[in-house]
Amino acid sequence: MISVAIVGSGPYALSLAAHLNALDVDYRIFGPVMEAWDKHMPPGMFLKSDGFASDLYAPGDGYRLEEYCRENDIPYAPVGPPVKRTTFVDYGKEFQRRFVPGLEETMIVRVSQIPGGYELETAEGDVVQAKQVVLAVGISHFPYLPRVMEGLSREAVSHTFHHGPFDAFRGKHVLVIGAGASAVNAAVALNEAGAHTELMARAAKISFHDRSPDYRPLMDRITNPRSVIGLGWRSKIAVELPLLFHKMPRKLRHKVVAKHLGPAPGWFSRDGFVGHVKPYMSCHLEEVAEAGSKVRVRYRDGDDMAQEMLVDHVMGGTGFKPYLKALRFIDPALASKIKTAEETPVLDSSFMTSVDGLYMTGLASANNFGPMCRFACGAKFTARRLSRRLARNT
Ligand SMILES: Cc1cc2nc3c(=O)[nH]c(=O)nc-3n(C[C@H](O)[C@H](O)[C@H](O)COP(=O)(O)OP(=O)(O)OC[C@H]3O[C@@H](n4cnc5c(N)ncnc54)[C@H](O)[C@@H]3O)c2cc1C
């Protein structure tokens, strides 16, 4: 039985593994490297987070995105010019080669509890036993569709996460639902791939992020400090004091994570969107149904008038919700022991669930440690704290 099994292969899992190396903990790590970023996001996308907030973390000086870009002659600035998705993916893969060469690129299809630990099964049917398990599965199991969009065929309705390139939609009429970064990125990419693309949202307008000015006067920097998750004291405190956040009342924590830093698209997506994708704002979806080879969408517009349209496909850019029940690879007997609040896992101050030796990171931990855990930058705090806890328990 090994000490630790890490399920996942994105920024959090790789950063954690790099920290376990330094603590001499025996572990195995499973998952297709950087898959969410590589295969499930629009090809031409840029990161919303600035360069300095888009690192993976290794102990000591680590290996920052800046260093990767310098080595590969890729233009880089800590703040301002956006990082290309492809650069981030390649950086993540290089980080993995240097710090986590033992990554096993397979999916874990079952995790169950056994005396003294856990049993994991890979997609190939191999069985691994570990005393402790970290589920660092990121966003991949959590795409969220509103109820009105559920239960239809994948040809009719999908989530943006179900796609990488959008070439299959060339010449099709696609309605994207949502007003955040995922929805707008997908709409821009669909339009560029040759789809007739429209976007519908409840919001009255799309609130693109403003571009960070190159120079900010001292007073502005004091009243509105910069942090890895954005400007302002709230963000700064959320980043600096995740353990204080963990101690706050549950309802307040969940509210902050839901409301702070809405899913606004980056400033750089505006040009590809405005004038190219027709927005239907202040609209309320009432019904989405298959009608022959088309999809019928009934909705109420901003004047509360009933409307209808026929499209080829409806795509939800409707975000991600880390509901425990979505992790179907957890054996039901084990899942039933994991305490949840509003369907998301309750974690102790070292990321452990209510089941001894089972930990969760990333989006699944955000309601416990704050909005930083929705972004790659949360991997720094997570990897440091969790690696020490795992090392203590070996
Ligand atoms: C459109 C979009 C834009 C975003 N932009 C930004 C941004 O600009 N900056 C930012 O910081 N964040 C951004 N995010 C959020 C981003 O997803 C997270 O910051 C980051 O990916 C979290 O890293 P992670 O390691 O937790 O998860 P992920 O990157 O989701 O990685 C999880 C990995 O685990 C693997 N995995 C899942 N299940 C299993 C299993 N059963 N067995 C084995 N492996 C498994 C997956 O294949 C995947 O490789 C964006 C998200 C979206 C959807």
The ligand as an SDF file (V2000), in Angstrom:
LIG
                    3D

 53 58  0  0  0  0  0  0  0  0999 V2000
  -13.2000   28.6450  -19.9020 C   0  0  0  0  0  0  0  0  0  0  0  0
  -12.3890   28.6620  -18.6340 C   0  0  0  0  0  0  0  0  0  0  0  0
  -11.4150   29.6190  -18.4530 C   0  0  0  0  0  0  0  0  0  0  0  0
  -10.6420   29.6270  -17.2940 C   0  0  0  0  0  0  0  0  0  0  0  0
   -9.6890   30.5850  -17.1640 N   0  0  0  0  0  0  0  0  0  0  0  0
   -8.8850   30.5700  -16.0750 C   0  0  0  0  0  0  0  0  0  0  0  0
   -7.8000   31.4830  -15.9480 C   0  0  0  0  0  0  0  0  0  0  0  0
   -7.5890   32.3180  -16.8040 O   0  0  0  0  0  0  0  0  0  0  0  0
   -7.0080   31.4080  -14.8540 N   0  0  0  0  0  0  0  0  0  0  0  0
   -7.2030   30.4690  -13.8720 C   0  0  0  0  0  0  0  0  0  0  0  0
   -6.4320   30.4370  -12.9100 O   0  0  0  0  0  0  0  0  0  0  0  0
   -8.2360   29.6060  -13.9520 N   0  0  0  0  0  0  0  0  0  0  0  0
   -9.0690   29.6180  -15.0240 C   0  0  0  0  0  0  0  0  0  0  0  0
  -10.0860   28.7180  -15.1240 N   0  0  0  0  0  0  0  0  0  0  0  0
  -10.3190   27.7890  -14.0250 C   0  0  0  0  0  0  0  0  0  0  0  0
   -9.4140   26.5700  -14.1710 C   0  0  0  0  0  0  0  0  0  0  0  0
  -10.1480   25.5040  -14.5990 O   0  0  0  0  0  0  0  0  0  0  0  0
   -8.7290   26.2760  -12.8970 C   0  0  0  0  0  0  0  0  0  0  0  0
   -8.0140   27.3620  -12.4660 O   0  0  0  0  0  0  0  0  0  0  0  0
   -7.6670   25.1630  -12.9790 C   0  0  0  0  0  0  0  0  0  0  0  0
   -7.7740   24.3830  -14.1270 O   0  0  0  0  0  0  0  0  0  0  0  0
   -7.7790   24.3410  -11.7610 C   0  0  0  0  0  0  0  0  0  0  0  0
   -6.7850   23.3380  -11.7660 O   0  0  0  0  0  0  0  0  0  0  0  0
   -7.1290   21.8850  -11.2200 P   0  0  0  0  0  0  0  0  0  0  0  0
   -5.8390   21.1690  -11.1560 O   0  0  0  0  0  0  0  0  0  0  0  0
   -7.9310   21.9630   -9.9860 O   0  0  0  0  0  0  0  0  0  0  0  0
   -8.0950   21.2350  -12.2800 O   0  0  0  0  0  0  0  0  0  0  0  0
   -8.1060   20.9170  -13.8240 P   0  0  0  0  0  0  0  0  0  0  0  0
   -7.2590   21.8540  -14.5820 O   0  0  0  0  0  0  0  0  0  0  0  0
   -9.5440   20.7930  -14.1800 O   0  0  0  0  0  0  0  0  0  0  0  0
   -7.4130   19.4960  -13.9200 O   0  0  0  0  0  0  0  0  0  0  0  0
   -7.9950   18.3200  -13.4330 C   0  0  0  0  0  0  0  0  0  0  0  0
   -7.3310   17.1640  -14.1170 C   0  0  0  0  0  0  0  0  0  0  0  0
   -7.7580   15.9710  -13.4800 O   0  0  0  0  0  0  0  0  0  0  0  0
   -8.0340   14.9950  -14.4530 C   0  0  0  0  0  0  0  0  0  0  0  0
   -9.0380   14.0630  -13.9250 N   0  0  0  0  0  0  0  0  0  0  0  0
  -10.3380   14.3160  -13.6540 C   0  0  0  0  0  0  0  0  0  0  0  0
  -10.9440   13.1940  -13.1980 N   0  0  0  0  0  0  0  0  0  0  0  0
   -9.9990   12.2430  -13.1850 C   0  0  0  0  0  0  0  0  0  0  0  0
  -10.0160   10.8580  -12.8360 C   0  0  0  0  0  0  0  0  0  0  0  0
  -11.1270   10.2450  -12.3980 N   0  0  0  0  0  0  0  0  0  0  0  0
   -8.8680   10.1390  -12.9640 N   0  0  0  0  0  0  0  0  0  0  0  0
   -7.7250   10.7390  -13.3910 C   0  0  0  0  0  0  0  0  0  0  0  0
   -7.6720   12.0570  -13.7460 N   0  0  0  0  0  0  0  0  0  0  0  0
   -8.7830   12.7770  -13.6360 C   0  0  0  0  0  0  0  0  0  0  0  0
   -8.5250   15.7700  -15.6590 C   0  0  0  0  0  0  0  0  0  0  0  0
   -8.3340   15.0250  -16.8270 O   0  0  0  0  0  0  0  0  0  0  0  0
   -7.6820   17.0130  -15.5980 C   0  0  0  0  0  0  0  0  0  0  0  0
   -6.4820   16.8370  -16.3240 O   0  0  0  0  0  0  0  0  0  0  0  0
  -10.8720   28.6730  -16.2780 C   0  0  0  0  0  0  0  0  0  0  0  0
  -11.8540   27.7090  -16.4450 C   0  0  0  0  0  0  0  0  0  0  0  0
  -12.6160   27.6950  -17.6320 C   0  0  0  0  0  0  0  0  0  0  0  0
  -13.6520   26.6410  -17.7970 C   0  0  0  0  0  0  0  0  0  0  0  0
  1  2  1  0
  2  3  1  0
  2 52  2  0
  3  4  2  0
  4  5  1  0
  4 50  1  0
  5  6  2  0
  6  7  1  0
  6 13  1  0
  7  8  2  0
  7  9  1  0
  9 10  1  0
 10 11  2  0
 10 12  1  0
 12 13  2  0
 13 14  1  0
 14 15  1  0
 14 50  1  0
 15 16  1  0
 16 17  1  0
 16 18  1  0
 18 19  1  0
 18 20  1  0
 20 21  1  0
 20 22  1  0
 22 23  1  0
 23 24  1  0
 24 25  2  0
 24 26  1  0
 24 27  1  0
 27 28  1  0
 28 29  2  0
 28 30  1  0
 28 31  1  0
 31 32  1  0
 32 33  1  0
 33 34  1  0
 33 48  1  0
 34 35  1  0
 35 36  1  0
 35 46  1  0
 36 37  1  0
 36 45  1  0
 37 38  2  0
 38 39  1  0
 39 40  1  0
 39 45  2  0
 40 41  1  0
 40 42  2  0
 42 43  1  0
 43 44  2  0
 44 45  1  0
 46 47  1  0
 46 48  1  0
 48 49  1  0
 50 51  2  0
 51 52  1  0
 52 53  1  0
M  END
$$$$
